[in-house]
Amino acid sequence: MTIDRIFLAFMGLVGVAIGVILVAAPETRDYRVPPYYWVLIAMAVFELIAFARARGAPGTMITMQARLLGLVLAVVVMVLVPILAGSSGRLV
């Protein structure tokens, strides 16, 4: 399994986790750091761990296409989970 696929799976899980948090505790939408920044923070943490693990060796870093797809995937899932759960609050 390539690092890109691991990253995409991780971002899918991040999107689900944030969506569940938004359903379970709607007041988290009003924190100082909005939920869509949580996605960016998770991406940065994954990127730092991948870089530290492989020391930046060629072929071990996440491609730009995977980064963009992971961001879109996480945000879409983060928005879909509250919609499918019937949450009455605003989306993000």
C-alpha positions as CSV (number, residue, x, y, z in Angstrom):
1,M,0.0,0.0,0.0
2,T,1.4,3.3,-1.0
3,I,1.6,6.4,1.2
4,D,-1.0,8.1,-0.9
5,R,-3.6,5.4,-0.2
6,I,-2.8,5.4,3.5
7,F,-3.2,9.2,3.5
8,L,-6.5,9.0,1.7
9,A,-7.8,6.4,4.1
10,F,-6.6,8.6,7.0
11,M,-8.3,11.6,5.6
12,G,-11.6,9.7,5.2
13,L,-11.4,8.7,8.8
14,V,-10.6,12.3,9.9
15,G,-13.7,13.5,8.0
16,V,-15.9,10.9,9.7
17,A,-14.4,11.7,13.1
18,I,-15.0,15.4,12.7
19,G,-18.5,14.9,11.4
20,V,-19.3,12.7,14.3
21,I,-18.0,15.3,16.7
22,L,-20.1,18.0,15.0
23,V,-23.2,15.8,15.4
24,A,-22.5,14.8,19.0
25,A,-21.5,18.3,20.2
26,P,-22.8,21.0,17.8
27,E,-21.2,23.7,20.0
28,T,-17.8,22.7,18.7
29,R,-18.6,24.6,15.5
30,D,-18.1,27.8,17.5
31,Y,-14.7,27.0,18.9
32,R,-11.8,29.5,18.2
33,V,-10.4,27.0,15.6
34,P,-13.2,26.1,13.1
35,P,-13.7,22.4,12.1
36,Y,-12.3,22.8,8.6
37,Y,-9.0,23.9,10.1
38,W,-9.0,20.6,12.1
39,V,-8.7,18.9,8.7
40,L,-5.7,21.0,7.8
41,I,-4.1,20.3,11.2
42,A,-4.7,16.6,10.7
43,M,-3.1,16.8,7.2
44,A,0.0,18.6,8.6
45,V,0.4,16.1,11.4
46,F,0.3,13.2,8.9
47,E,2.7,15.0,6.7
48,L,5.2,15.6,9.5
49,I,5.0,12.0,10.6
50,A,5.5,10.7,7.1
51,F,8.5,13.1,6.6
52,A,10.1,12.1,9.9
53,R,9.6,8.4,9.3
54,A,11.2,8.4,5.9
55,R,13.5,11.4,6.3
56,G,12.1,12.9,3.1
57,A,13.3,10.2,0.8
58,P,12.1,10.4,-2.8
59,G,8.9,8.4,-3.3
60,T,8.0,8.4,0.3
61,M,6.2,11.7,0.4
62,I,2.5,12.4,-0.4
63,T,1.9,13.6,-3.9
64,M,0.1,17.0,-4.4
65,Q,-2.8,15.2,-6.1
66,A,-3.3,13.0,-3.0
67,R,-3.1,16.1,-0.8
68,L,-5.8,17.9,-2.7
69,L,-8.0,14.7,-3.0
70,G,-7.6,14.1,0.7
71,L,-8.6,17.6,1.6
72,V,-11.7,17.4,-0.6
73,L,-12.6,13.9,0.7
74,A,-12.3,14.9,4.4
75,V,-14.3,18.1,4.0
76,V,-17.0,16.4,2.0
77,V,-17.4,13.6,4.5
78,M,-17.2,16.1,7.4
79,V,-20.2,18.0,5.8
80,L,-22.1,14.8,4.8
81,V,-22.1,13.1,8.2
82,P,-24.2,15.9,9.9
83,I,-26.5,16.1,6.9
84,L,-27.1,12.3,7.0
85,A,-27.5,12.3,10.8
86,G,-30.2,15.0,10.5
87,S,-28.3,17.5,12.6
88,S,-30.2,20.7,12.9
89,G,-27.2,23.0,13.2
90,R,-25.4,24.9,10.5
91,L,-23.0,22.8,8.5
92,V,-19.7,24.4,9.2
